[in-house]
């Protein structure tokens, strides 16, 4: 029951992450309200999992990873290399996905960040139209909406975690017992 509630909180974060990606793409802003809501969803999910397992290791690892990311990325914000919203979002994501999802998230973030940088630096790869003009505008301004690859990597990681939990529940017979 606690696992289901935890997964529900993570699933609720998916539309919020999609919203954050869209707003960051269109305005280059990530609001504190959205980041705090993600923090609450993530902490709630991790606390439920910790109560169920009786171990606070995953919550501790996630909090440590979030703190480390904030400390490492903060100087880049002071140098105006990344936005403050990006730093806060990166600090909250480990609490949202948990310690067991950090490796998957890191690999996906690398892939999505490289794809985003490639598209912003080479907008001619896109079909002609408004989207291409907008990406060229981003390139001229010298900004990259880094919240987009962060959110896409987090959404993909959460979807993978939900799918993995579903497979585990179905293979162990839990779903047959409930139905």
C-alpha positions in Angstrom: 0.0 0.0 0.0 2.8 2.4 0.9 4.6 1.5 -2.4 1.5 2.4 -4.3 1.1 5.7 -2.6 4.8 6.4 -3.2 4.5 5.6 -6.9 1.3 7.8 -7.1 3.3 10.8 -5.7 6.0 10.2 -8.3 3.4 9.9 -11.1 1.9 13.2 -10.0 5.3 14.8 -10.5 5.3 13.8 -14.2 2.8 16.5 -15.4 4.5 19.0 -13.2 7.9 18.2 -14.7 6.3 18.5 -18.2 5.0 21.9 -17.2 8.4 23.0 -15.9 10.0 21.9 -19.2 7.5 23.8 -21.2 7.7 27.0 -19.1 11.5 26.8 -19.1 11.6 26.3 -22.9 9.2 29.3 -23.6 10.3 31.7 -20.9 13.7 30.5 -19.5 12.2 30.6 -16.0 11.6 27.9 -13.4 9.5 29.1 -10.5 10.2 28.4 -6.9 6.6 27.3 -6.5 7.1 24.4 -9.0 10.4 23.4 -7.5 8.9 23.4 -3.9 6.0 21.3 -5.1 8.4 18.8 -6.6 10.3 18.7 -3.4 7.2 17.9 -1.4 6.2 15.2 -3.8 9.7 13.7 -3.7 10.1 13.9 0.0 6.6 12.4 0.5 7.4 9.5 -1.8 10.8 8.8 -0.2 9.4 8.9 3.3 6.7 6.4 2.4 9.3 4.1 0.9 11.5 4.5 4.0 8.7 3.7 6.3 7.8 0.6 4.3 11.4 -0.7 4.1 12.4 0.4 7.6 15.6 1.9 6.2 16.3 5.6 5.7 19.3 4.9 3.5 17.6 5.9 0.2 16.3 9.2 1.7 19.7 10.0 3.1 21.5 9.2 -0.2 19.0 11.4 -2.1 19.4 14.3 0.3 23.2 14.1 0.1 23.1 13.9 -3.7 20.7 16.9 -3.8 23.0 18.9 -1.4 26.1 18.0 -3.4 24.5 19.0 -6.7 23.4 22.4 -5.2 26.9 23.1 -3.8 28.6 22.0 -7.1 26.2 24.0 -9.4 25.9 27.1 -7.2 29.3 28.6 -8.5 28.1 28.1 -12.0 25.0 30.2 -11.2 27.2 33.0 -9.7 29.2 33.0 -13.0 25.9 33.2 -14.9 26.6 29.9 -16.7 23.3 28.3 -15.5 20.1 29.7 -14.1 19.1 29.7 -10.5 16.0 27.6 -11.4 18.2 25.0 -13.1 20.3 24.7 -9.9 17.3 24.4 -7.7 15.7 21.9 -10.0 18.8 19.7 -10.1 19.1 19.8 -6.3 15.5 18.6 -5.9 15.5 15.9 -8.6 17.5 13.3 -6.5 14.8 13.6 -3.8 12.1 13.0 -6.4 13.7 10.0 -8.1 15.4 8.4 -5.1 19.0 7.1 -4.7 18.2 4.0 -6.8 17.3 6.1 -9.8 20.4 8.4 -9.8 22.4 6.3 -12.3 19.5 6.1 -14.8 18.8 9.8 -14.4 22.4 10.7 -14.9 22.7 8.7 -18.2 19.4 10.1 -19.5 20.4 13.6 -18.5 23.6 13.3 -20.4 21.8 12.1 -23.5 19.0 14.8 -23.3 21.5 17.6 -22.5 23.7 16.7 -25.5 20.6 16.6 -27.7 19.4 19.9 -26.5 22.8 21.5 -27.0 23.0 20.0 -30.4 19.6 21.4 -31.4 20.3 24.9 -30.0 23.7 25.1 -31.6 22.5 23.6 -35.0 18.9 24.7 -35.5 19.2 23.9 -39.2 18.7 20.2 -38.1 15.0 21.1 -37.3 12.3 21.5 -39.9 11.6 25.0 -41.0 9.0 27.0 -39.0 8.4 28.8 -35.8 10.2 26.3 -33.7 13.4 26.6 -35.7 13.2 30.4 -35.6 12.7 30.2 -31.8 15.7 27.9 -31.4 17.8 30.3 -33.5 16.7 33.1 -31.2 17.8 31.0 -28.1 21.2 30.5 -29.8 21.6 34.3 -30.5 20.7 35.1 -26.9 23.3 32.5 -25.7 20.8 30.6 -23.5 20.0 27.0 -23.2 16.8 26.0 -21.4 18.5 23.4 -19.3 15.3 22.7 -17.3 14.0 20.8 -20.4 16.6 18.0 -20.4 16.5 17.8 -16.6 12.7 17.4 -16.7 12.8 14.9 -19.6 15.4 12.8 -17.8 13.4 12.9 -14.5 10.2 12.0 -16.3 11.9 9.1 -18.1 13.4 7.9 -14.8 10.1 8.0 -13.0 8.4 6.2 -15.8 11.1 3.5 -15.7 10.7 3.2 -11.9 6.9 2.8 -12.2 7.3 0.3 -15.0 9.9 -1.7 -13.0 7.6 -1.7 -9.9 4.6 -2.9 -12.1 6.7 -5.7 -13.5 7.9 -6.7 -10.0 4.3 -6.6 -8.7 2.9 -8.6 -11.6 5.7 -11.3 -11.5 5.4 -11.8 -7.7 1.6 -12.3 -7.9 0.7 -9.2 -5.9 -1.6 -8.0 -8.8 -3.5 -11.3 -8.9 -4.0 -11.2 -5.1 -5.5 -7.6 -5.4 -7.7 -8.5 -8.3 
